[in-house]
Amino acid sequence: MKIKVGVIFGGKTVEHEISIITAVQAMQHMDTEKYEIIPIYISKDCTWYTGKMLMDIDVYSDFESLKKYANKVVLYKKNGAFVLQSVGLFKRVITEIDVAFPIVHGNNAEDGTIQGFLETIGIPYVGSRILGSAIGQDKVIMKQLMKENDLPIVPYTWFYDYNYLEDKENILKEIKKLGYPVIVKPATLGSSIGITFVKDEGKIDEAINEATRYDTKIVVEKVVENLVEVNCSVLGNYQYQETSIIEEVLSTDEFLTYTDKYVGKGKTKGNNTKGMAATNRIIPARINKDLYNEVQKIAIKTFKVLNLSGVARIDFLIDSKQNKIYVNEPNTIPGSLSFYLWEKTGKPYPKLLDELITFAIKDYKNRRKKIYSFDTNILQNFGGLKGVKGSKGLKK
């Protein structure tokens, strides 16, 4: 019997379309002899849909038309099974799923939101759990945690949008201490959205205002000189980790932009489902052996420190003159699931997906051995608030 895999994608996020590209890629490469693929698309208004048509990238060119033909559903646990049920007057079970595979990007999705929902219904799912997902999405928290664990990061400062409105002068002084040029980023977004390279103080206000369009929390980082950007993917869980080949990413701008990652050289004709796989890159990265080994070593440590699982991509910044490595950020559900790095490592995409699903099922079985609640009900003979510690305060 085939394992029913519910691939969850989309969501209320500025990386909505990128999630669709990554999910369609994955669904096209899953082993259909072993898995029955159940697409679960979350629209921008947070409505859930299913239907085999959702495996075709072409249907997403018209979102409104798509909604007319796909089945609107909810996911919940019923009689021990995880079911997708239709909504409306005449409800019916559309299908069951055995394991969820979240392929979402960005805020309101990748940041632990989807993972939290899946935890509440108790379904096994692929990838990092709530804590790792949340940490991996917040650039401020992740930097604080990496610094505490002696992982190399670039000098930075951060603040909330209201801080900038109330204390602009002091914040600009802190940024000046870093030394221009700097990079201004929304703290919880990915795919290079809302990021600005700022060469001097004259453009900093504009860059911060751009970032606050997307987020309440802003990060400003010192730019690494003589920059070489490299990425390394890590596959595993808290017990086991392995690293992929390392890529060197080539940007057409001061940093790797959204266009570099997903549009590429202005070619927008046709339906491009390559995603991050279409980015200009050199594999393996043109760095010396010692640096190469150090990047892989730091990638694994970062994966473990941030409580990650499944497949992640750790992005690095290297000062090529000083041979100094900095961890830029992790991607807990990377674009294209970094399959192109694993293919070059000798692991075809279908095998990568198979291992991810296997990790999810094994971790689920291991977690079920732990104690999360008690069978006894202390409220069974509960006689009101009388005698309960603190009841005097409640009465008052």
VMD Tcl script that draws the C-alpha trace (Angstrom):
set ca {
  {0.00 0.00 0.00}
  {1.31 3.45 -0.92}
  {2.05 6.07 1.72}
  {-0.23 9.07 1.25}
  {1.84 12.25 1.39}
  {0.03 15.56 1.80}
  {2.22 18.26 0.25}
  {1.26 21.59 1.84}
  {2.23 24.81 0.05}
  {1.24 28.41 -0.64}
  {0.02 30.38 2.37}
  {-0.42 34.00 3.37}
  {3.16 35.07 2.68}
  {5.05 37.28 0.24}
  {6.87 34.09 -0.78}
  {3.61 32.44 -1.84}
  {4.55 31.91 -5.48}
  {8.03 30.64 -4.58}
  {6.40 28.02 -2.38}
  {4.28 26.88 -5.33}
  {7.36 26.49 -7.53}
  {9.23 24.47 -4.89}
  {6.20 22.26 -4.17}
  {5.44 21.52 -7.82}
  {9.10 20.59 -8.35}
  {8.95 18.18 -5.41}
  {5.66 16.59 -6.46}
  {7.03 16.02 -9.96}
  {10.00 14.08 -8.51}
  {8.34 11.94 -5.83}
  {8.43 8.18 -6.34}
  {4.85 7.42 -7.41}
  {5.49 3.70 -7.01}
  {5.91 4.30 -3.27}
  {3.87 7.42 -2.56}
  {0.42 8.73 -3.40}
  {0.80 12.49 -3.71}
  {-1.99 14.66 -2.26}
  {-1.45 18.37 -3.08}
  {-2.78 20.75 -0.41}
  {-2.72 24.36 -1.58}
  {-3.28 27.23 0.87}
  {-4.50 30.36 -0.93}
  {-3.50 33.87 0.05}
  {-6.78 34.22 1.97}
  {-5.81 31.11 4.03}
  {-8.36 28.77 2.41}
  {-7.18 25.18 1.89}
  {-7.71 23.31 -1.40}
  {-6.90 19.89 -2.81}
  {-7.12 18.19 -6.19}
  {-4.72 16.52 -8.63}
  {-4.87 19.60 -10.88}
  {-2.83 21.43 -8.25}
  {0.24 19.44 -9.30}
  {0.35 21.40 -12.59}
  {2.21 24.73 -12.47}
  {0.03 26.12 -15.29}
  {-3.11 26.31 -13.13}
  {-1.55 28.95 -10.89}
  {-1.48 31.57 -13.62}
  {-5.12 32.32 -12.69}
  {-5.74 31.92 -8.97}
  {-9.45 32.78 -9.16}
  {-10.14 30.16 -11.82}
  {-8.18 27.59 -9.79}
  {-10.48 28.07 -6.80}
  {-13.54 27.20 -8.88}
  {-12.34 23.70 -9.72}
  {-10.27 22.55 -6.74}
  {-11.92 21.10 -3.62}
  {-12.07 23.42 -0.62}
  {-11.07 21.35 2.44}
  {-10.06 21.26 6.08}
  {-7.48 18.90 7.60}
  {-8.27 17.22 10.91}
  {-8.09 13.94 12.79}
  {-11.12 11.68 12.56}
  {-11.38 8.20 14.11}
  {-7.59 7.95 14.29}
  {-7.05 8.98 10.65}
  {-5.91 12.31 9.24}
  {-8.51 13.40 6.71}
  {-9.14 16.15 4.19}
  {-12.84 16.94 4.43}
  {-14.86 19.17 2.14}
  {-16.53 22.28 3.56}
  {-20.05 23.53 3.07}
  {-23.49 22.03 3.61}
  {-22.74 18.51 2.36}
  {-19.43 17.59 3.99}
  {-17.55 14.49 2.87}
  {-14.09 13.02 3.34}
  {-12.10 13.65 0.15}
  {-9.08 11.57 1.15}
  {-6.82 10.58 4.03}
  {-3.12 11.39 4.39}
  {-0.44 9.52 6.33}
  {2.28 12.17 6.53}
  {2.36 15.92 5.85}
  {5.12 17.51 3.81}
  {5.13 21.30 4.39}
  {6.82 23.08 1.47}
  {6.14 26.65 2.48}
  {8.36 29.73 2.59}
  {8.38 32.85 4.73}
  {6.29 34.43 7.43}
  {2.92 32.96 8.46}
  {4.02 29.59 7.06}
  {7.65 28.46 7.37}
  {8.08 30.21 10.73}
  {6.43 27.45 12.77}
  {2.85 28.45 11.97}
  {2.10 25.40 9.81}
  {4.18 23.15 12.07}
  {2.20 24.27 15.11}
  {-1.08 23.38 13.42}
  {0.24 19.95 12.39}
  {1.41 19.33 15.97}
  {-2.06 20.06 17.36}
  {-3.68 17.36 15.22}
  {-0.77 14.97 15.82}
  {0.17 14.12 12.26}
  {3.77 13.17 11.34}
  {5.37 15.84 9.16}
  {8.60 16.49 7.28}
  {11.17 19.03 8.41}
  {11.98 21.17 11.43}
  {9.53 21.32 14.32}
  {8.05 24.51 15.78}
  {11.12 25.77 17.65}
  {13.63 25.26 14.84}
  {11.22 26.72 12.29}
  {10.59 29.83 14.39}
  {14.28 30.42 15.15}
  {15.24 29.88 11.53}
  {12.82 32.57 10.37}
  {13.82 35.34 12.80}
  {17.20 36.81 11.86}
  {17.57 38.55 15.23}
  {16.88 35.50 17.42}
  {19.03 33.25 15.23}
  {21.96 35.70 15.41}
  {21.68 35.93 19.19}
  {21.65 32.14 19.46}
  {24.55 31.70 17.02}
  {26.62 34.31 18.84}
  {25.97 32.53 22.16}
  {27.32 29.33 20.58}
  {30.43 30.96 19.08}
  {29.25 30.70 15.48}
  {30.80 33.46 13.33}
  {28.37 36.23 12.34}
  {28.86 39.71 10.89}
  {28.55 42.80 13.13}
  {24.89 43.93 13.22}
  {22.27 45.96 15.02}
  {18.50 45.61 15.12}
  {15.41 47.55 16.15}
  {11.62 47.66 15.80}
  {9.85 49.97 13.37}
  {8.40 52.07 16.21}
  {11.90 52.43 17.71}
  {13.01 54.08 14.49}
  {10.11 56.52 14.58}
  {10.75 57.44 18.22}
  {14.56 57.29 18.40}
  {15.79 57.70 14.84}
  {18.89 59.71 15.74}
  {20.38 57.12 18.12}
  {19.59 54.23 15.79}
  {21.39 55.98 12.93}
  {24.37 56.47 15.26}
  {24.44 52.73 15.99}
  {24.33 51.97 12.28}
  {27.15 54.44 11.65}
  {29.28 52.59 14.22}
  {29.00 49.46 12.06}
  {30.51 51.42 9.17}
  {29.05 51.79 5.70}
  {28.21 50.04 3.45}
  {25.51 48.03 5.22}
  {22.67 45.68 4.33}
  {19.18 46.50 5.64}
  {16.80 43.54 6.02}
  {13.33 42.72 7.31}
  {14.06 40.32 10.17}
  {11.60 37.55 9.32}
  {11.48 37.36 5.53}
  {13.40 35.29 3.01}
  {14.00 35.24 -0.75}
  {15.83 38.60 -0.45}
  {12.51 40.48 -0.24}
  {12.73 44.00 1.23}
  {16.54 43.93 1.39}
  {18.61 46.98 0.40}
  {22.35 47.49 -0.03}
  {23.22 50.93 1.38}
  {26.53 52.54 0.40}
  {26.28 55.68 2.52}
  {24.22 57.51 5.12}
  {22.23 59.39 2.47}
  {20.21 56.30 1.51}
  {19.77 54.64 4.90}
  {16.39 56.20 5.74}
  {14.89 55.08 2.44}
  {16.20 51.54 2.95}
  {14.79 51.28 6.49}
  {11.40 52.55 5.34}
  {11.41 49.91 2.58}
  {12.14 47.15 5.11}
  {9.38 48.35 7.46}
  {6.86 47.81 4.65}
  {7.33 44.08 5.23}
  {8.22 43.65 8.90}
  {8.10 45.23 12.35}
  {11.64 44.10 13.19}
  {14.62 45.35 11.16}
  {18.23 44.08 10.97}
  {21.18 46.13 9.72}
  {24.42 44.26 8.98}
  {27.94 45.34 8.13}
  {28.76 44.40 4.53}
  {31.47 41.76 4.13}
  {34.25 43.01 1.85}
  {35.83 40.87 -0.88}
  {32.61 38.87 -0.72}
  {32.17 35.30 -1.87}
  {28.73 33.80 -1.16}
  {28.53 30.04 -0.66}
  {25.73 27.72 0.44}
  {25.82 24.27 2.00}
  {22.79 22.06 2.56}
  {22.42 19.83 5.62}
  {20.18 16.76 5.79}
  {19.26 14.98 9.00}
  {17.82 15.42 12.49}
  {19.17 15.91 16.01}
  {20.98 12.55 15.92}
  {22.38 12.45 12.39}
  {23.55 15.06 9.89}
  {25.23 14.99 6.50}
  {26.34 17.86 4.27}
  {25.95 18.41 0.56}
  {28.45 19.72 -1.92}
  {29.05 23.48 -1.52}
  {27.90 25.95 -4.15}
  {29.26 29.40 -4.93}
  {26.40 31.73 -5.81}
  {26.92 34.43 -8.43}
  {24.94 37.64 -8.06}
  {24.31 40.37 -10.62}
  {24.02 42.94 -7.81}
  {25.69 43.78 -4.49}
  {23.89 40.81 -2.96}
  {21.84 37.85 -4.19}
  {18.49 39.41 -5.11}
  {15.00 37.98 -5.55}
  {15.52 38.34 -9.32}
  {18.82 36.44 -9.16}
  {17.13 33.62 -7.27}
  {13.84 33.22 -9.10}
  {13.67 35.23 -12.33}
  {17.22 35.10 -13.65}
  {18.64 37.27 -16.43}
  {15.26 38.79 -17.20}
  {13.87 35.61 -18.79}
  {10.23 35.49 -17.81}
  {8.67 33.75 -20.81}
  {7.12 30.35 -20.26}
  {6.44 28.56 -17.04}
  {9.66 28.37 -15.10}
  {9.58 25.72 -12.37}
  {13.30 25.68 -11.68}
  {13.17 28.08 -8.71}
  {16.48 28.31 -6.87}
  {17.87 25.68 -9.24}
  {17.90 28.39 -11.94}
  {20.24 30.69 -9.98}
  {23.69 31.36 -11.44}
  {26.14 29.24 -9.49}
  {29.41 27.37 -9.59}
  {29.50 23.83 -8.14}
  {31.69 23.07 -6.32}
  {32.56 26.46 -4.86}
  {35.97 27.89 -5.78}
  {37.37 27.95 -2.26}
  {40.39 26.15 -0.86}
  {40.10 22.77 0.84}
  {40.51 24.11 4.39}
  {37.74 26.68 3.89}
  {35.55 24.04 2.23}
  {35.87 21.67 5.18}
  {35.31 24.49 7.67}
  {32.10 25.59 5.92}
  {30.72 22.04 6.13}
  {31.72 21.77 9.78}
  {30.05 25.10 10.66}
  {26.97 24.15 8.64}
  {26.40 21.06 10.79}
  {26.95 22.99 14.02}
  {24.49 25.67 12.88}
  {21.92 22.98 12.00}
  {22.21 21.46 15.48}
  {22.34 24.75 17.43}
  {19.18 26.02 15.73}
  {17.24 22.77 16.31}
  {16.73 22.05 12.62}
  {15.50 18.85 10.96}
  {14.84 17.58 7.47}
  {16.75 19.49 4.82}
  {18.08 23.00 5.37}
  {20.39 25.27 3.43}
  {22.94 27.26 5.42}
  {24.11 30.40 3.61}
  {27.60 31.77 4.21}
  {29.53 34.98 3.52}
  {33.30 34.71 3.02}
  {35.86 37.49 3.03}
  {38.11 36.03 0.33}
  {41.16 38.09 1.30}
  {41.06 37.28 5.00}
  {39.64 33.75 4.45}
  {37.08 34.56 7.13}
  {33.75 32.72 7.18}
  {30.46 34.17 8.46}
  {27.13 32.37 8.81}
  {24.56 34.48 6.98}
  {21.34 32.58 7.72}
  {19.67 29.17 7.57}
  {16.78 28.30 5.28}
  {14.65 25.75 7.11}
  {12.65 24.92 3.96}
  {15.01 26.08 1.21}
  {13.95 27.04 -2.29}
  {13.90 23.91 -4.48}
  {14.69 22.00 -1.24}
  {18.33 22.39 -2.38}
  {17.89 19.26 -4.52}
  {20.48 20.52 -7.05}
  {23.17 20.41 -4.32}
  {22.26 16.86 -3.34}
  {22.17 15.69 -6.96}
  {25.77 16.91 -7.32}
  {26.58 15.07 -4.08}
  {25.26 11.82 -5.59}
  {21.74 11.81 -4.12}
  {19.02 12.11 -6.82}
  {15.97 14.25 -6.02}
  {13.56 11.27 -5.60}
  {15.99 9.71 -3.08}
  {16.29 13.02 -1.18}
  {12.48 13.25 -0.91}
  {12.29 9.60 0.16}
  {14.85 10.16 2.94}
  {12.99 13.26 4.15}
  {9.72 11.35 4.45}
  {11.53 8.46 6.16}
  {13.08 10.87 8.71}
  {9.60 12.29 9.42}
  {8.08 8.88 10.09}
  {11.00 7.71 12.26}
  {11.01 10.93 14.30}
  {7.24 10.65 14.76}
  {7.59 7.10 16.09}
  {10.40 8.17 18.44}
  {8.37 11.11 19.79}
  {5.42 8.82 20.50}
  {7.63 6.94 22.97}
  {8.03 10.10 25.06}
  {5.58 11.25 27.73}
  {3.66 14.36 26.67}
  {0.54 13.95 28.80}
  {-0.87 11.76 31.59}
  {-3.74 9.29 31.32}
  {-5.02 10.21 34.76}
  {-7.57 13.01 35.02}
  {-7.04 15.12 38.14}
  {-10.36 16.88 37.46}
  {-12.40 13.65 37.62}
  {-13.37 14.19 41.25}
  {-13.01 17.95 41.13}
  {-15.38 19.66 43.55}
  {-15.02 23.27 42.52}
  {-12.33 25.67 43.67}
  {-12.53 24.74 47.33}
  {-9.17 23.52 48.58}
  {-7.30 24.45 45.43}
  {-4.05 26.32 46.09}
  {-4.64 29.98 45.53}
  {-8.44 29.70 45.80}
  {-8.56 32.49 48.39}
  {-7.19 34.87 45.81}
  {-9.75 33.64 43.28}
  {-12.61 34.21 45.71}
  {-11.45 37.74 46.33}
}
mol new
graphics top color blue
foreach p $ca { graphics top sphere $p radius 0.5 }
foreach p [lrange $ca 0 end-1] q [lrange $ca 1 end] { graphics top cylinder $p $q radius 0.2 }
display resetview
